[in-house]
Amino acid sequence: MRFNQLHSVSTQDIEQDANNLLANIEKALTAVAPFITTTENISDTISDEFVRLCLQMRGAPRGDLHIAFQQMQAVLETLPIPILIQSSNCLTLRTLLQVALEAKQETPRLRCSTLGLLCLEWHSENGLDKRTSEIQGELLTFFLMQPRRPWSDEQIFEALWGEKDFQRAQWSFHTARKRLHDFVGLEVISKLKRGQYVLNPDLAISFDVAEFESLITRAQTLPSTTARIRFFENAVELYRGDFLEKNYKDWVVPVRSRLREKYIAALLQLGELTQAETPEQAIGWYEKVLQSDDLNEDAYLRLIQLYVQANNVISAHRIFVLCIDTFQREMGTSPSVAFMEAARLILGNTNLKFDMG
């Protein structure tokens, strides 16, 4: 398969280049689709190199994308036509290209990291400046969770400084807002005429929570196993710890729980996607689940199954005992009846004899 060659263009035509690349692919697929017989699961052979390239180019500076197009075009030309045609009317390919071409108007100079230790980074002409202020970081994070929504000062005070009286909350807010301004050198939180505040829409900000959730959402729409694994891997790599982990305010706790559940679900899906081909990797993913949720019966059971399949009955028994001990220590009870029956069934088929309670 050969695509029309992209002509050299200025960075102002990046969007047109993206549209042309996708249009060329669609045109080529439409022309040959009636003559191709597809086979089952062929979408799973989408080039791993292509998936990685798309993820690397995600949000890249606009000036770098023309080179990226040429690289992607070269990789695409090596893929058999049936691979591109399968995959739900080219769903995987379209999604990957859309991810790769998510170019921002400018490279974000401000980054807000909230998964794990909170950190603000500003890339100025003089270099990189970092701040770890909880007050400034929490204020910015509050706005980033709903970046287009305006907030009244009363709403802000109640969410972030509900324990303080109005005057002290007002002082805390304006102090944090001013320090954000001084840190960046321009207004981060803008005041609207009607007395409300909104995140500056002209300021490009990189936010790890938005990146994490976007990758999870993308992964769930892809039929290609290779692509799904890479997207989930990139997502869990961003999760360096719980959201604002030392903050227990009312607006933070439900967000933390939601993101943590998504992280654990992604790890479980990585385990499921890798356990057939690379069971040793699957074991690693399930162990990561238990590091975050040591009461996750599904992870315990999958580990027992994988160790038994690997003829490592000692480790399978160790995981079973660890599960029972953990539930007893933390909950004062035993795992569910369904788990105990399933584990006994798996372990009962081994030659190792032991008391399972």
QUIJOQUI-V455226 format. One record per pair of residues at least 4 apart in sequence whose C-alpha atoms are under 7 Angstrom apart, sorted by the first residue. I is the first residue (numbers start at 1). J is the second residue. D is the distance in whole Angstrom. If there is no record, write none. Layout:
I|J|D, I|J|D
This chain:
1|77|6, 1|81|7, 2|77|6, 3|24|6, 3|25|7, 4|24|7, 9|13|6, 11|62|6, 11|63|6, 13|17|6, 14|18|6, 15|19|6, 16|20|6, 17|21|6, 18|22|6, 18|101|7, 19|23|6, 20|24|6, 21|25|6, 22|26|6, 23|27|6, 24|28|6, 25|29|6, 26|30|6, 27|31|6, 28|32|7, 29|33|6, 29|85|6, 32|36|7, 33|85|7, 36|82|7, 38|82|6, 38|86|6, 42|83|6, 42|86|7, 43|83|6, 43|86|6, 43|87|5, 43|224|5, 44|224|5, 44|225|5, 44|226|6, 46|83|7, 46|224|7, 46|226|7, 47|51|6, 48|52|6, 48|226|6, 49|53|6, 50|54|6, 50|72|7, 50|75|6, 51|55|6, 51|96|7, 51|227|6, 52|56|6, 53|57|6, 54|58|6, 54|96|6, 54|97|7, 54|99|7, 54|100|4, 55|99|7, 55|100|6, 57|68|7, 57|100|5, 58|99|6, 58|100|4, 58|101|6, 58|102|6, 59|102|5, 59|103|5, 59|104|6, 60|64|7, 60|65|7, 60|103|6, 61|65|7, 61|103|7, 61|106|7, 61|107|5, 62|103|6, 62|104|7, 64|68|6, 65|69|6, 66|70|7, 67|71|6, 68|72|6, 69|73|6, 70|74|6, 71|75|6, 72|76|6, 73|77|6, 74|78|7, 79|83|7, 81|85|6, 82|86|6, 84|90|6, 84|93|7, 85|89|6, 85|90|6, 86|90|6, 87|91|6, 87|92|6, 87|223|6, 90|94|6, 91|95|6, 92|96|6, 92|222|5, 92|223|6, 92|224|6, 93|97|6, 94|98|6, 95|99|6, 96|100|6, 97|101|6, 98|102|6, 106|204|7, 108|204|5, 108|205|5, 108|206|6, 109|122|6, 109|123|5, 109|204|7, 109|205|7, 110|121|6, 110|122|5, 110|123|7, 110|204|7, 110|205|5, 110|206|6, 111|120|6, 111|121|5, 111|122|7, 111|205|6, 111|206|5, 111|207|6, 112|119|6, 112|120|5, 112|121|7, 112|206|6, 112|207|5, 112|208|7, 113|118|6, 113|119|5, 113|120|6, 113|207|6, 113|208|5, 114|118|5, 114|119|7, 114|208|7, 114|243|6, 114|244|6, 115|239|6, 115|240|6, 115|241|5, 115|242|5, 115|243|5, 115|244|6, 116|240|5, 116|241|4, 116|242|5, 116|243|6, 116|244|7, 116|245|7, 118|132|6, 118|137|7, 118|244|7, 119|130|7, 119|131|6, 119|132|5, 120|130|6, 120|131|5, 120|132|6, 120|137|7, 121|128|7, 121|129|6, 121|130|5, 121|131|6, 122|128|6, 122|129|5, 122|130|6, 122|184|7, 123|127|6, 123|128|5, 123|129|6, 124|128|6, 133|137|6, 134|138|6, 135|139|6, 135|176|6, 136|140|6, 136|176|5, 136|180|6, 137|141|6, 138|142|6, 139|143|7, 140|144|6, 141|145|6, 143|147|5, 143|199|6, 147|199|6, 148|198|7, 148|199|7, 149|198|6, 150|196|6, 150|197|5, 150|198|5, 151|155|6, 151|156|7, 151|196|5, 151|197|5, 151|198|6, 152|156|6, 152|195|7, 152|196|4, 152|197|6, 153|157|6, 153|196|7, 154|158|6, 155|159|6, 156|160|6, 157|161|5, 157|162|6, 157|169|6, 157|170|7, 158|162|4, 159|251|6, 161|169|6, 164|168|6, 164|169|6, 165|169|6, 166|170|6, 167|171|6, 168|172|6, 169|173|6, 170|174|6, 171|175|6, 172|176|6, 173|177|6, 174|178|6, 175|179|6, 176|180|6, 177|181|6, 177|189|7, 178|182|6, 179|183|6, 180|184|6, 180|188|7, 181|185|5, 181|186|5, 181|187|5, 181|188|6, 187|200|7, 188|199|6, 188|200|5, 189|197|6, 189|198|6, 189|199|5, 189|200|5, 190|197|6, 190|198|5, 190|199|6, 190|200|6, 191|195|7, 191|196|6, 191|197|5, 191|198|7, 192|196|5, 192|197|6, 207|211|6, 208|212|6, 208|238|7, 209|213|6, 210|214|6, 211|215|6, 212|216|6, 212|235|5, 212|238|6, 213|217|6, 214|218|6, 215|219|6, 215|231|6, 215|232|7, 215|235|6, 216|220|6, 216|232|6, 216|235|6, 217|221|7, 218|222|7, 219|228|5, 219|231|5, 219|232|6, 222|227|7, 222|228|6, 224|228|6, 225|229|6, 225|273|7, 226|230|6, 227|231|6, 228|232|6, 229|233|6, 229|270|6, 229|273|7, 230|234|6, 231|235|6, 232|236|6, 232|266|6, 232|270|7, 233|237|6, 234|238|7, 235|239|7, 236|263|6, 242|256|6, 242|260|7, 243|256|5, 247|252|7, 248|252|6, 248|253|6, 249|253|6, 252|256|6, 253|257|6, 254|258|6, 255|259|6, 256|260|6, 257|261|6, 258|262|6, 259|263|6, 260|264|6, 261|265|6, 262|266|6, 263|267|6, 264|268|6, 264|289|6, 265|269|6, 266|270|6, 267|271|6, 267|285|6, 267|286|7, 267|289|6, 268|272|6, 268|285|7, 268|286|6, 269|273|6, 270|274|6, 270|282|7, 270|285|7, 271|275|6, 271|282|4, 271|285|5, 271|286|6, 274|278|5, 274|279|6, 274|281|7, 274|282|5, 275|279|4, 275|282|5, 278|282|7, 279|283|6, 279|306|7, 280|284|7, 281|285|6, 282|286|6, 283|287|6, 283|303|6, 284|288|6, 285|289|6, 286|290|7, 286|299|5, 286|303|7, 287|291|6, 288|292|7, 289|293|6, 289|299|7, 290|294|4, 290|296|7, 290|299|7, 295|327|7, 296|300|7, 297|301|6, 297|339|7, 298|302|6, 299|303|6, 300|304|6, 300|319|7, 300|323|7, 301|305|6, 301|343|7, 302|306|6, 303|307|6, 303|316|7, 304|308|6, 304|316|5, 304|319|6, 304|320|7, 305|309|6, 305|346|7, 306|310|6, 307|311|6, 307|312|5, 307|313|6, 307|315|6, 307|316|5, 308|312|6, 308|313|5, 308|316|6, 312|316|6, 313|317|6, 314|318|6, 315|319|6, 316|320|6, 317|321|6, 318|322|6, 319|323|6, 320|324|7, 321|325|6, 322|326|6, 323|327|6, 324|328|6, 324|334|6, 324|335|6, 325|329|6, 326|330|6, 327|331|5, 327|332|6, 327|333|6, 327|334|6, 327|335|6, 328|332|4, 328|333|5, 328|334|6, 335|339|6, 335|340|7, 336|340|6, 337|341|6, 338|342|6, 339|343|6, 340|344|6, 341|345|6, 342|346|6, 343|347|6, 344|348|5, 345|349|7
